[in-house]
Amino acid sequence: MKNFSALLSFALLFAGLNVVVLTARAQSGATIKGNVTNAATQEPQTYSTIVLLQLPDSTATGSTMTDEAGAYSFGNVMPGKYSIKALMVGFAPAHSAAFEVKQQAIQVPAIPMLEKANALQEVVVKGQRPALEQLADRLVLNVEQLNTAGDNSLEVLKKAPGVRLDKDDNIIFRGSSSVNVMINGKVTYMSGSELQSYLKSLPASAVSKVELIANPPASFDAAGTAGIINIQLKRDETLGMNGTANVGLGYGRYEKVNGGLNLNYNTGKVSLFTRVSTGHYNSFNLLTLKRNINDSLYNQGNYWHPITKTYNLAAGADYFISKKHTLGIMAKSYSSPENTLTTSNSVNYDTEGNAFGSLDMQNPKKSGSDNYSLNLNYKFDISAGRSLSFDADYVRFSRYADETFTNTFYDATGEATEAPDQLRSYTGAEANIRSLKTDYVHSFGEGYKAEAGLKASWVSNDSDIKFEEQQEQGWVENEKRTNSFEYNETIQAAYLSLSRQFSEKLSMKAGIRAEHTTADGYSLTAKVVDQDYVQFFPSFFVSYSANDDNRFSASYSRRISRPSYSSLNPFTFFSDPYTALEGNPFLEPSFSNSLQASYTYKNFQLLSISYLESNNFVTSVIEQNDETKVSISRPENLSQATNLSLSSGGSLPVTNWWSSDLQLSGSYGSVKTPVNGNAYNQEQFSWSASMEQHFTLPKAYKVQFSGYYSSPSIEGLYNTQANYQFDLGVKKTIWNDKATISLKLSDIFDSSHSRATLKYNNVDMYWQNQWESRRLNLNFNYKFGSSKVKAARNRRTGTAEEEGRL
C-alpha cells in the first residue's frame, strides 16, 4: 500500500509537470540582439562575454560571445524582464538597461565598455563588500572580509549569525543540531565527529563565504530540520592560469601547521581545477564531569591529547562540448590519521567530602577515516531560461579505531585494590553511497519559471567491533561487547516548483517534494531496523521590494531529519569504565515546520523573526545505573522542541576607515517531552551578541577586533551556561596586493569553554569542556598566475542528504 501511495504521488507530481511543460511549449520565445563597443574608440568590442540576466534576482539564463562586428544574439527567450551584462579582461563589467521580453524581437541599445583604468575611481568609491549580506532567500557571511588567520572552517561557522557549537562541538543552527552542512552546494558526507574533524582540517583561508538558508526550496533534499549551511570555498572567477598558495603556523599549548594550494586552468574547451591542503594539529581537550549519585560525588577529569594529520584533495574538469552542452567530472579525497592518548582520573567522594576511592585510566588509540567521492555531471542549456542536467555520484567512506584500555582502581589510602584491568578493541566501518539525479528548469509566460527533478540514492553501511579482555589464559573475546551491524537504505524523491515574477517588486515561489524511504538493518543476531514510509515537503517563498533600500521576505518549509548512520549502530563505546556512548537502531526520523520573515534596509537586517517546531526530535538521553555508577548516553526520539527567535544585524560604515558588523538576537526555547516515563518541561529565554570591528590604517594595514557573547540556553535536555570570546588581529597586503600576511590572537582571555548541566530523574551532572581556544596564529597567502581563463563550474551533486549522515 505504501509503495502504491509513493508511485501515485510521483505520478501526480509529474502529471502536473507535463501540463506546465505543454503549456510552455505552446508559447514561442523571442530573439534578443545587440552589440558592444569600446567606449574610448567607439570600435566594436570583439569576443567579449555576454550574459543574459533574468530580473530581479539577476539569474544568468544564457551566455554567448560577440563576433568580429561586436554583435551578439539570444534565440527563443521566454517572456520576462531581463538585462545584458558584458565582460572582458581589462575592462570593467558593463550592463544594459532593463527591458521586457514578450513575443516580439528585442534590439538592445549598444553597450559601451570602459577600460579598467577608467573605472578605478568608481571601484574605490564603492568600497569593500560587507561582512554580512542579506539576500532574498539567505544570509551570507563574507569570510574574506574577516581576519581568520589560524582558524579552521568549524571556527568560522561560530562567526555566522544564529550558529554556535554545543559542548561536543556539534553545530547548532536556529537552536537545533539538525542542520544540513554543504560544501559548494554538495553535502559533506559526514556528521558528528567525522564532520567536525573534516571542518577542523579545512583552513579558513580556503573559505569564501558561508550561506545560511533557513528554508531551502524543493530542489534541495528535505534533510535538516533547521535548514542548510552552505560553505563556499574560494574559486577565482578571473581568466588564465591562476591560483593561490597559503601556509599557516599556530601555537596554543601545542604546535599547529597547515598549508594549501589552489589552481585553475582553462584552454577554452577544457577547464581544470585542483585544490590540495594538508595539516599537522597537536592539540588537547579537557573534559571535567561531576556526577551526583545518591549521596556520593564522582569527579572525573578526562584529558584527550590527539595528534592529527589531514590530507585533502579535490580535482575536476569541465569539457565544453558546445555552447549548449557541458560535461564535467569531479573527484575528492580526504584522509585523517590520528594518534591519541586519553588519560582519565576519577575520584569518588562521600557526603562529607572525603575521598573513598579513585580510578586511573590509560587509553592509547590509533584511528583514522578516509573519504573518496566521484561525481559525473552533464548540463544541456536548451535555450535562455531552459536547462536540463544529470548527476551521477559514488562515495566511499571508511573509518577504523584500534585502542587499548588499562584501568587501575585505588582505595581511600591510594593503594591499588587489584591488578590493573586491561581491555582492547578494534572497530571498523565502511559506507557506500550511489546516487542518480536529474533537474529541469523551464522559464515561460509572463515571468513564470518551473523546476522539476528526480533523485534516487542507495546506501549500504557495514560496521564491526571486536572487544577483548586480558585474562590468565590470554586475550579473551567479550561476547557482550563484540558485535556487527549492517544497514541498507533507499530513498526515491521527486519535486516540482513554480515561481512567478509579478513585477520588479514582487516575486513568489512554491514547491512540493515527495520522498519515499525504505531501510533495513541487522545486528549480529536480529533484524533491528525495518522502515518504509512516504512523506511530502511543501515550501513557499515571497519577496517584496518597496524600493532599492527596503526589502521584505517570508518563507515556510516542512523538513525531515533522518538519524545518522552511526547513531543507528547499536554498539557501546566506553570512554572510561563509568561513561559510555551507545547507538539506537530503533530511532525514527523527526520532522519540523519552519517559518521565517525579515525586513532589510540597505543590506542591514533590521528585523528577522524565525519559528522552528521539531517533532519526534532526536537528542542524547543519559541512563544512569546507581549501583554500577555507569552512565550510558543514547540517542532517543523525544516529543517536541520549539524555538522562537528575533534578530537584527548587518554592516554599518562608521567612517571611511572604520566599519562595524553587528548582530543581536534573542530566542525563546522550549522542550516538552516524557523522558524514561517521567514528564520533562524546560523553557529558557536566551540572547547572543556579536561584533566585528574593521579599521583600515595607512600603508595597507588592517586591524580587526571581534567578540561574541552567548547567554545560558537550552540544548536538548542540557542547560548550557554563558560563553564569550574576544579576538584581535592585524593583516597587511604586500607585493602589489598579491600577498597577505595575517597575525591573530584568538580568545584573548581564554574564556571560550563549554559548560552545561543536566538534571532529570536520577541524573544530576555538570560538564565543562576546555580546548586550545587561545592561540597565536601567523598566516601567509599568495595569489599568482594570469587572469585569462574563467574558473571551474560550481555544481551540486546528488548525494546531498546521505553524505551528511555518515
C-alpha positions, 0 to 999 in steps of 0.5 A, spaced: 500 500 500 505 504 501 509 503 495 502 504 491 501 511 495 509 513 493 508 511 485 501 515 485 504 521 488 510 521 483 505 520 478 501 526 480 507 530 481 509 529 474 502 529 471 502 536 473 509 537 470 507 535 463 501 540 463 506 546 465 511 543 460 505 543 454 503 549 456 510 552 455 511 549 449 505 552 446 508 559 447 514 561 442 520 565 445 523 571 442 530 573 439 534 578 443 540 582 439 545 587 440 552 589 440 558 592 444 563 597 443 569 600 446 567 606 449 574 610 448 574 608 440 567 607 439 570 600 435 566 594 436 568 590 442 570 583 439 569 576 443 567 579 449 562 575 454 555 576 454 550 574 459 543 574 459 540 576 466 533 574 468 530 580 473 530 581 479 534 576 482 539 577 476 539 569 474 544 568 468 539 564 463 544 564 457 551 566 455 554 567 448 560 571 445 560 577 440 563 576 433 568 580 429 562 586 428 561 586 436 554 583 435 551 578 439 544 574 439 539 570 444 534 565 440 527 563 443 527 567 450 521 566 454 517 572 456 520 576 462 524 582 464 531 581 463 538 585 462 545 584 458 551 584 462 558 584 458 565 582 460 572 582 458 579 582 461 581 589 462 575 592 462 570 593 467 563 589 467 558 593 463 550 592 463 544 594 459 538 597 461 532 593 463 527 591 458 521 586 457 521 580 453 514 578 450 513 575 443 516 580 439 524 581 437 528 585 442 534 590 439 538 592 445 541 599 445 549 598 444 553 597 450 559 601 451 565 598 455 570 602 459 577 600 460 579 598 467 583 604 468 577 608 467 573 605 472 578 605 478 575 611 481 568 608 481 571 601 484 574 605 490 568 609 491 564 603 492 568 600 497 569 593 500 563 588 500 560 587 507 561 582 512 554 580 512 549 580 506 542 579 506 539 576 500 532 574 498 532 567 500 539 567 505 544 570 509 551 570 507 557 571 511 563 574 507 569 570 510 574 574 506 572 580 509 574 577 516 581 576 519 581 568 520 588 567 520 589 560 524 582 558 524 579 552 521 572 552 517 568 549 524 571 556 527 568 560 522 561 557 522 561 560 530 562 567 526 555 566 522 549 569 525 544 564 529 550 558 529 554 556 535 557 549 537 554 545 543 559 542 548 561 536 543 562 541 538 556 539 534 553 545 530 547 548 532 543 552 527 536 556 529 537 552 536 537 545 533 543 540 531 539 538 525 542 542 520 544 540 513 552 542 512 554 543 504 560 544 501 559 548 494 552 546 494 554 538 495 553 535 502 559 533 506 558 526 507 559 526 514 556 528 521 558 528 528 565 527 529 567 525 522 564 532 520 567 536 525 574 533 524 573 534 516 571 542 518 577 542 523 582 540 517 579 545 512 583 552 513 579 558 513 583 561 508 580 556 503 573 559 505 569 564 501 563 565 504 558 561 508 550 561 506 545 560 511 538 558 508 533 557 513 528 554 508 531 551 502 526 550 496 524 543 493 530 542 489 534 541 495 533 534 499 528 535 505 534 533 510 535 538 516 530 540 520 533 547 521 535 548 514 542 548 510 549 551 511 552 552 505 560 553 505 563 556 499 570 555 498 574 560 494 574 559 486 577 565 482 572 567 477 578 571 473 581 568 466 588 564 465 592 560 469 591 562 476 591 560 483 593 561 490 598 558 495 597 559 503 601 556 509 599 557 516 603 556 523 599 556 530 601 555 537 596 554 543 599 549 548 601 545 542 604 546 535 599 547 529 601 547 521 597 547 515 598 549 508 594 549 501 594 550 494 589 552 489 589 552 481 585 553 475 586 552 468 582 553 462 584 552 454 577 554 452 574 547 451 577 544 457 577 547 464 581 544 470 581 545 477 585 542 483 585 544 490 590 540 495 591 542 503 594 538 508 595 539 516 599 537 522 594 539 529 597 537 536 592 539 540 588 537 547 581 537 550 579 537 557 573 534 559 571 535 567 564 531 569 561 531 576 556 526 577 551 526 583 549 519 585 545 518 591 549 521 596 556 520 593 560 525 588 564 522 582 569 527 579 572 525 573 577 529 569 578 526 562 584 529 558 584 527 550 591 529 547 590 527 539 595 528 534 592 529 527 594 529 520 589 531 514 590 530 507 585 533 502 584 533 495 579 535 490 580 535 482 575 536 476 574 538 469 569 541 465 569 539 457 565 544 453 562 540 448 558 546 445 555 552 447 549 548 449 552 542 452 557 541 458 560 535 461 564 535 467 567 530 472 569 531 479 573 527 484 575 528 492 579 525 497 580 526 504 584 522 509 585 523 517 590 519 521 590 520 528 594 518 534 591 519 541 592 518 548 586 519 553 588 519 560 582 519 565 582 520 573 576 519 577 575 520 584 569 518 588 567 522 594 562 521 600 557 526 603 562 529 607 567 530 602 572 525 603 575 521 598 573 513 598 576 511 592 579 513 585 580 510 578 586 511 573 585 510 566 590 509 560 587 509 553 592 509 547 588 509 540 590 509 533 584 511 528 583 514 522 577 515 516 578 516 509 573 519 504 573 518 496 567 521 492 566 521 484 561 525 481 559 525 473 555 531 471 552 533 464 548 540 463 544 541 456 542 549 456 536 548 451 535 555 450 535 562 455 531 560 461 531 552 459 536 547 462 536 540 463 542 536 467 544 529 470 548 527 476 551 521 477 555 520 484 559 514 488 562 515 495 566 511 499 567 512 506 571 508 511 573 509 518 577 504 523 579 505 531 584 500 534 585 502 542 587 499 548 584 500 555 588 499 562 584 501 568 587 501 575 582 502 581 585 505 588 582 505 595 581 511 600 589 510 602 591 510 594 593 503 594 591 499 588 585 494 590 587 489 584 591 488 578 590 493 573 584 491 568 586 491 561 581 491 555 582 492 547 578 493 541 578 494 534 572 497 530 571 498 523 566 501 518 565 502 511 559 506 507 557 506 500 553 511 497 550 511 489 546 516 487 542 518 480 539 525 479 536 529 474 533 537 474 529 541 469 528 548 469 523 551 464 522 559 464 515 561 460 509 566 460 509 572 463 515 571 468 513 564 470 519 559 471 518 551 473 523 546 476 522 539 476 527 533 478 528 526 480 533 523 485 534 516 487 540 514 492 542 507 495 546 506 501 549 500 504 553 501 511 557 495 514 560 496 521 564 491 526 567 491 533 571 486 536 572 487 544 577 483 548 579 482 555 586 480 558 585 474 562 590 468 565 589 464 559 590 470 554 586 475 550 579 473 551 573 475 546 567 479 550 561 476 547 557 482 550 561 487 547 563 484 540 558 485 535 556 487 527 551 491 524 549 492 517 544 497 514 541 498 507 537 504 505 533 507 499 530 513 498 526 515 491 524 523 491 521 527 486 519 535 486 516 540 482 516 548 483 513 554 480 515 561 481 512 567 478 515 574 477 509 579 478 513 585 477 520 588 479 517 588 486 514 582 487 516 575 486 513 568 489 515 561 489 512 554 491 514 547 491 512 540 493 517 534 494 515 527 495 520 522 498 519 515 499 524 511 504 525 504 505 531 501 510 533 495 513 538 493 518 541 487 522 545 486 528 549 480 529 543 476 531 536 480 529 533 484 524 533 491 528 531 496 523 525 495 518 522 502 515 518 504 509 514 510 509 512 516 504 512 523 506 511 530 502 515 537 503 511 543 501 515 550 501 513 557 499 517 563 498 515 571 497 519 577 496 517 584 496 521 590 494 518 597 496 524 600 493 532 599 492 533 600 500 527 596 503 526 589 502 521 584 505 521 576 505 517 570 508 518 563 507 515 556 510 518 549 509 516 542 512 523 538 513 525 531 515 531 529 519 533 522 518 538 519 524 545 518 522 548 512 520 552 511 526 547 513 531 543 507 528 549 502 530 547 499 536 554 498 539 557 501 546 563 505 546 566 506 553 570 512 554 572 510 561 569 504 565 563 509 568 561 513 561 559 510 555 556 512 548 551 507 545 547 507 538 539 506 537 537 502 531 530 503 533 530 511 532 525 514 527 526 520 523 523 527 526 520 532 522 519 540 523 515 546 520 519 552 519 517 559 518 521 565 517 520 573 515 525 579 515 525 586 513 532 589 510 534 596 509 540 597 505 543 590 506 542 591 514 537 586 517 533 590 521 528 585 523 528 577 522 523 573 526 524 565 525 519 559 528 522 552 528 517 546 531 521 539 531 517 533 532 519 526 534 526 530 535 532 526 536 537 528 542 542 524 547 538 521 553 543 519 559 541 512 563 544 512 569 545 505 573 546 507 581 549 501 583 554 500 577 555 508 577 555 507 569 552 512 565 550 510 558 548 516 553 543 514 547 540 517 542 532 517 543 526 520 539 523 525 544 516 529 543 517 536 541 522 542 541 520 549 539 524 555 538 522 562 537 527 567 535 528 575 533 534 578 530 537 584 527 544 585 524 548 587 518 554 592 516 554 599 518 560 604 515 562 608 521 567 612 517 571 611 511 576 607 515 572 604 520 566 599 519 562 595 524 558 588 523 553 587 528 548 582 530 543 581 536 538 576 537 534 573 542 530 566 542 525 563 546 526 555 547 522 550 549 522 542 550 516 538 552 517 531 552 516 524 557 523 522 558 524 514 561 516 515 563 517 521 567 514 528 564 520 533 562 518 541 561 524 546 560 523 553 557 529 558 557 529 565 554 536 566 551 540 572 547 547 572 543 551 578 541 556 579 536 561 584 533 566 585 528 570 591 528 574 593 521 579 599 521 583 600 515 590 604 517 595 607 512 600 603 508 595 597 507 594 595 514 588 592 517 586 591 524 580 587 526 577 586 533 571 581 534 567 578 540 561 574 541 557 573 547 552 567 548 547 567 554 545 560 558 540 556 553 537 550 552 540 544 548 536 538 548 535 536 555 542 540 557 542 547 560 548 550 557 551 556 561 554 563 558 560 563 553 564 569 550 570 570 546 574 576 544 579 576 538 584 581 535 588 581 529 592 585 524 593 583 516 597 587 511 597 586 503 604 586 500 607 585 493 602 589 489 596 586 493 598 579 491 600 577 498 597 577 505 600 576 511 595 575 517 597 575 525 591 573 530 590 572 537 584 568 538 580 568 545 584 573 548 582 571 555 581 564 554 574 564 556 571 560 550 569 553 554 563 549 554 559 548 560 552 545 561 548 541 566 543 536 566 538 534 571 532 529 570 530 523 574 536 520 577 541 524 573 544 530 576 551 532 572 555 538 570 560 538 564 565 543 562 569 542 556 576 546 555 580 546 548 586 550 545 581 556 544 587 561 545 592 561 540 597 565 536 596 564 529 601 567 523 598 566 516 601 567 509 597 567 502 599 568 495 595 569 489 599 568 482 598 566 475 594 570 469 587 572 469 585 569 462 581 563 463 574 563 467 574 558 473 571 551 474 563 550 474 560 550 481 555 544 481 551 540 486 551 533 486 546 528 488 548 525 494 546 531 498 542 528 504 546 521 505 553 524 505 551 528 511 549 522 515 555 518 515 
